[in-house]
Amino acid sequence: MDQELDAPLLAFDPTDPVALTQALVRCPSVTPAEGGALSLLAAVLASAGYSVHRPVFSADGMPDIENLYARIGTEGPVLAIAGHSDVVPVGDAEAWTRDPFGGEIVDGVLYGRGACDMKGGLAAMVSAALRFRRDNPQAPGSIAFLITGDEEGPAINGTVKLLAWAQSQGQRFDHCLLGEPTNPASMSDMIKIGRRGSLTGKLTVNGKQGHVGYPHLADNPIRGMVRLLAALDAAPLDGGTAHFDPSNLEVTTLDVGNPSSNVVPAQAKAVFNIRFNDVWTPDTLAAEIERRLREAAGNLVRYELTFQPTNAVAFLTEPGPFVAMVADAVEAETGKRPALSTTGGTSDARFIKNYCPVVEYGVVGQTMHQIDERVAVADLTALERITHRLLDSYFAPQHAP
């Protein structure tokens, strides 16, 4: 389903990134609820002359998800700005010192769920785009917004389908800026030019239950599990690459489910997750894990291994003119050149990279998903200026990437 919107009147100046962040935080858009956030952004963008669409996507067993696509301009180059309006639950609301949906500012800090992940980043980029077009109405090219309500959830009815929908409508993008909170401590720290992949495996070792006093009548699966996990950890998966750290395997659960101290359990289970670099694909990595386990088990350990389906693959946006343009904008506004990084978890960039080169840059992310999530007002205004400077450079004919 899709609808176009008329431009309404707004009660605040949407070129003010702080006011827009407050308005978005006050929308309780906990996945999968839209909570008014996309409606607010649709109103803001429609008021500025954007063509706005609100496609809703569905899947069996999943809630319907509202999304937003907006564009101003009809010619290239097309710079897409992407993000998500949904947020994680607040957790224990009583533990918050400020209303999690209040958008309150205290001592230069704006509090609220999604303030840094990523309503603040989204608001700053929207504000910058509005100010840029207001001041440069004849600017060449086009700006497009890809905003989903399903990044913090299953990510099935969100960006992956929004991109396919846009392509079906004839929309093409030259580059994309994704406003995730990339900075660890200050606005000059980090740009993400890629992401590691993620692969989760479930390992079960089968034994034979019995009395600990009669071990010859039992088969303790814990010994086999220790043997197999040691084999997975015995040698590094790789040594890293030019832009990626070495791939990393972490055992996240180890369970026997045995309430008795004098019973040998029948089964041991473990779950592990691997954050892998561009040395691997999910298939080649799974094959390597299977090889290691097979060699370690021999005829001594009976085990089963399964992998969860994954759409999180490692990718890299090679440093080039667009990456340099983003770094130049950050350096010009902060006085320090940011590092180019591929660290952290997954993001919707893993879907966007199939359509155009994508770079991630946003506010400081120290409190994302935490109680009292917050963002410095100064960081919001800095991100607005950085994005505005990037737009100036991107749409200047002599500097086109």
C-alpha positions in Angstrom: 0.0 0.0 0.0 1.2 3.5 -0.8 -0.1 7.0 -0.5 1.0 10.5 -1.4 0.6 13.4 1.0 -0.4 17.0 0.7 1.9 19.5 2.4 0.5 20.5 5.8 1.3 23.4 8.2 3.8 22.8 10.9 4.0 24.2 14.4 7.8 24.5 14.6 10.7 25.2 12.3 11.9 21.9 10.9 15.3 23.3 9.9 16.0 23.4 13.7 17.5 19.9 14.3 16.9 20.2 18.1 13.2 21.0 17.8 12.8 18.2 15.2 14.6 15.7 17.4 12.3 16.6 20.3 9.2 16.2 18.2 10.4 12.8 17.0 11.4 11.5 20.4 7.9 12.4 21.6 6.5 9.9 19.1 6.4 6.4 20.8 7.5 4.5 17.8 8.6 1.3 19.5 9.0 -1.4 16.8 6.6 -2.3 15.1 4.5 0.8 16.0 4.7 3.8 13.8 3.9 6.0 16.8 3.5 9.1 14.7 7.2 9.4 13.8 6.8 8.7 10.1 3.7 10.9 9.9 5.7 13.7 11.3 8.6 13.3 8.9 6.1 13.0 6.0 4.6 16.3 7.0 7.9 18.0 7.4 9.2 16.8 4.0 5.9 17.4 2.2 5.9 21.0 3.5 9.3 21.5 1.9 8.1 20.3 -1.5 9.2 16.7 -1.4 7.2 14.0 -3.1 6.3 11.7 -0.2 5.2 8.0 -0.3 4.3 5.8 2.6 4.5 2.1 1.5 3.4 -0.5 3.9 5.0 -4.0 3.7 3.7 -7.3 5.0 4.9 -10.9 5.5 3.3 -14.0 6.9 3.6 -14.1 10.7 5.0 -10.6 10.9 3.4 -7.3 11.7 2.8 -4.8 8.9 5.4 -2.1 8.8 5.0 1.5 7.6 7.9 3.0 5.7 8.6 6.4 4.0 10.2 7.4 0.7 10.6 11.0 -0.2 12.4 12.8 -3.0 13.0 16.3 -4.2 14.5 16.9 -7.7 14.2 14.9 -10.8 17.7 14.7 -12.1 21.0 13.1 -11.0 23.1 12.8 -9.1 20.8 11.4 -6.5 22.0 11.3 -2.9 19.9 9.1 -0.6 19.8 9.7 3.1 18.7 6.7 5.0 17.6 5.9 8.6 15.0 4.4 10.9 12.3 6.0 13.0 11.6 2.9 15.2 13.2 2.5 18.6 13.7 -0.3 21.1 11.5 -0.6 24.2 12.3 1.7 27.1 12.8 -1.2 29.5 12.1 -0.2 33.1 10.5 3.2 32.7 10.8 3.8 36.5 14.5 3.7 36.1 14.6 6.6 33.8 15.4 10.0 35.3 13.5 11.7 32.5 10.4 10.8 30.5 11.6 8.4 27.8 9.3 10.0 25.3 9.5 13.6 26.7 12.4 15.0 24.7 13.4 17.1 27.7 16.6 19.1 27.5 18.7 19.4 30.7 22.1 21.1 30.8 22.5 20.9 27.0 21.5 17.3 26.7 18.3 16.0 25.1 16.9 12.9 26.8 14.6 10.2 25.3 14.4 6.8 23.6 15.9 7.1 20.2 17.6 10.4 20.9 20.9 9.0 19.6 19.7 5.8 17.9 18.7 7.3 15.6 16.0 10.0 15.7 18.6 12.7 16.5 20.7 11.7 13.5 17.7 11.5 11.3 16.4 14.9 12.5 19.8 16.6 11.9 20.0 15.2 8.4 16.4 16.2 7.5 17.0 19.7 8.9 20.2 20.1 6.9 18.5 18.9 3.6 15.7 21.3 4.1 18.0 24.2 4.8 20.2 23.3 1.8 17.3 23.3 -0.6 15.8 26.5 0.9 19.1 28.3 0.4 19.8 26.6 -3.0 16.5 26.2 -4.8 18.2 25.7 -8.2 20.7 23.2 -6.9 21.3 20.4 -9.4 20.5 16.8 -8.6 18.1 15.2 -6.2 17.9 14.3 -2.5 16.0 11.2 -1.5 15.0 9.9 2.0 14.7 6.2 2.8 13.2 5.8 6.2 12.0 2.5 7.7 10.1 1.6 10.8 11.6 -1.9 11.1 15.4 -1.5 11.7 15.2 -2.5 15.4 12.9 -5.4 14.7 13.1 -8.4 12.3 14.2 -6.1 9.4 12.0 -8.0 7.0 9.3 -5.4 6.1 11.7 -2.5 6.2 14.7 -1.2 4.3 15.2 -4.3 2.2 11.6 -4.1 0.8 11.7 -0.3 0.6 14.8 -0.4 -1.6 13.1 -3.0 -3.9 10.0 -0.9 -4.0 11.9 2.2 -4.9 13.8 0.4 -7.7 10.4 -0.9 -9.0 9.3 2.8 -9.2 12.4 3.6 -11.3 14.3 5.2 -8.5 18.1 5.0 -8.7 20.7 6.3 -6.2 24.3 7.3 -6.7 25.4 7.4 -3.1 23.8 7.0 0.3 24.5 8.5 3.7 23.1 6.4 6.6 22.7 8.4 9.9 23.5 5.7 12.5 25.3 6.8 15.6 28.8 6.0 14.5 30.9 8.1 16.9 32.3 6.5 20.0 33.0 9.7 22.0 33.1 12.8 19.9 31.7 14.0 16.6 35.2 13.8 15.0 35.8 10.2 15.8 34.5 7.8 13.1 32.9 7.1 9.8 31.7 3.6 9.0 32.7 2.5 5.5 31.7 -1.1 5.9 30.3 -3.7 8.3 31.2 -7.1 9.4 28.9 -10.0 8.7 27.2 -12.0 11.4 26.7 -15.8 11.6 25.1 -17.7 14.5 25.6 -21.4 15.0 23.9 -23.9 17.4 26.0 -26.8 18.5 24.5 -29.9 20.3 26.7 -32.7 21.7 24.8 -35.9 22.5 25.9 -38.3 25.3 24.2 -40.8 27.6 22.7 -40.0 30.9 23.8 -42.0 33.9 25.0 -42.0 37.5 28.2 -40.2 38.3 29.3 -43.1 40.4 29.1 -45.5 37.4 30.8 -43.5 34.6 31.3 -46.6 32.5 27.6 -46.8 32.0 27.3 -43.1 30.9 28.8 -40.8 28.3 29.3 -37.3 29.5 28.6 -34.8 26.6 30.3 -32.0 28.4 33.7 -33.5 27.6 32.8 -33.6 23.9 31.5 -30.0 24.0 34.8 -28.8 25.6 36.7 -30.6 22.9 34.7 -29.1 20.1 34.7 -25.5 21.5 38.4 -25.7 22.0 38.8 -26.6 18.3 36.8 -23.6 17.3 39.0 -21.4 19.4 42.3 -23.0 18.7 43.4 -20.9 15.8 42.3 -17.5 14.5 39.8 -17.5 11.7 42.0 -15.0 9.8 44.4 -12.2 10.4 42.1 -9.3 9.4 42.3 -7.3 6.2 43.3 -3.7 5.2 40.0 -2.3 6.5 38.7 -5.1 8.8 39.8 -6.5 12.2 40.2 -10.3 12.4 37.0 -12.2 12.5 35.8 -13.0 16.0 33.9 -16.0 17.4 32.2 -15.7 20.8 30.4 -18.5 22.6 27.2 -16.8 23.9 25.5 -19.7 25.7 26.6 -23.0 27.1 23.7 -25.1 28.6 23.3 -28.5 30.1 20.0 -28.1 31.9 21.0 -30.5 34.7 19.5 -29.8 38.2 21.3 -32.7 39.8 25.0 -32.9 40.9 25.1 -36.7 40.7 23.7 -37.2 37.3 25.7 -37.3 34.1 23.6 -35.2 31.6 22.5 -36.6 28.3 23.1 -33.5 26.2 25.1 -30.3 26.1 24.2 -27.3 24.0 26.1 -24.2 23.0 25.4 -21.1 20.8 28.1 -19.1 19.2 28.2 -15.9 17.0 30.9 -14.9 14.6 31.4 -11.4 13.4 33.3 -11.9 10.2 35.2 -9.8 7.8 35.4 -9.8 4.0 37.7 -12.8 3.9 34.5 -14.9 4.3 31.0 -15.4 3.0 28.4 -17.1 5.3 28.8 -20.2 3.2 32.6 -20.4 3.3 32.7 -19.6 7.0 30.1 -22.3 7.8 32.2 -24.8 5.8 35.3 -23.8 7.8 33.4 -24.3 11.1 32.1 -27.6 10.0 35.6 -28.7 9.0 37.1 -27.8 12.4 34.4 -29.6 14.3 34.6 -32.7 12.1 38.3 -33.0 12.6 38.0 -32.5 16.4 35.1 -34.9 16.8 36.6 -37.8 14.9 34.8 -40.9 16.1 34.7 -39.7 19.7 32.0 -37.0 19.8 28.4 -37.2 18.5 27.2 -33.8 17.7 24.8 -31.8 15.6 25.4 -28.3 14.1 22.9 -25.9 12.6 23.3 -22.3 11.5 20.7 -19.6 11.7 19.8 -18.0 8.3 21.6 -14.7 7.9 21.4 -11.7 5.7 24.3 -9.9 7.4 27.3 -10.2 5.1 30.6 -8.3 5.3 30.9 -5.5 2.9 33.2 -2.5 2.2 32.6 0.9 0.5 36.1 1.4 -0.9 37.6 4.8 0.1 37.2 7.2 -2.8 35.8 10.6 -3.6 32.5 10.1 -1.7 34.1 8.8 1.4 36.7 11.6 1.2 33.8 14.1 0.8 32.2 13.0 4.0 35.5 13.0 5.9 36.2 16.5 4.6 32.9 17.8 5.8 33.5 16.3 9.3 37.0 17.7 9.5 35.9 21.1 8.3 33.3 21.4 11.1 35.2 19.6 13.9 38.8 20.3 13.2 39.8 16.6 13.2 39.7 14.0 10.4 37.6 11.0 11.4 38.9 7.4 11.2 37.4 5.1 8.6 36.0 2.1 10.4 34.2 -1.2 9.9 33.6 -2.1 13.6 30.4 -2.6 15.5 27.2 -4.5 14.8 25.1 -4.8 11.7 22.9 -2.0 10.2 20.6 -1.5 7.2 23.7 -0.5 5.2 24.0 -4.3 4.5 20.9 -3.9 2.3 21.7 -0.4 0.8 25.2 -1.5 -0.4 23.4 -3.7 -3.1 22.0 -0.5 -4.7 24.8 2.1 -4.3 27.9 2.9 -2.2 26.9 3.7 1.4 28.7 5.5 4.2 27.5 5.8 7.8 27.9 8.8 10.0 25.9 10.1 12.9 25.9 11.3 16.5 27.8 9.9 19.5 26.3 6.5 20.3 27.4 6.0 23.9 23.8 5.7 25.3 22.0 3.9 22.5 19.5 1.3 23.8 20.3 2.3 27.4 18.2 3.8 30.3 18.3 7.6 30.0 19.4 7.5 26.3 20.5 11.0 25.3 22.3 13.2 22.9 24.2 16.4 23.3 22.4 19.4 21.7 25.8 20.5 20.4 26.2 17.2 18.6 22.8 17.6 16.8 23.7 21.0 15.6 27.2 19.8 14.5 25.7 17.0 12.5 23.3 19.4 10.8 26.2 21.6 9.8 28.3 18.6 8.7 25.5 17.3 6.5 24.8 20.7 5.1 28.5 21.1 4.2 28.4 17.6 2.5 25.4 18.6 0.5 27.1 21.8 -0.6 30.1 19.7 -1.8 28.1 16.9 -3.3 25.9 19.1 -5.5 28.7 21.5 -6.6 29.4 20.5 -10.2 33.2 20.8 -9.9 33.2 18.5 -6.9 30.7 15.8 -8.0 31.8 12.4 -6.6 
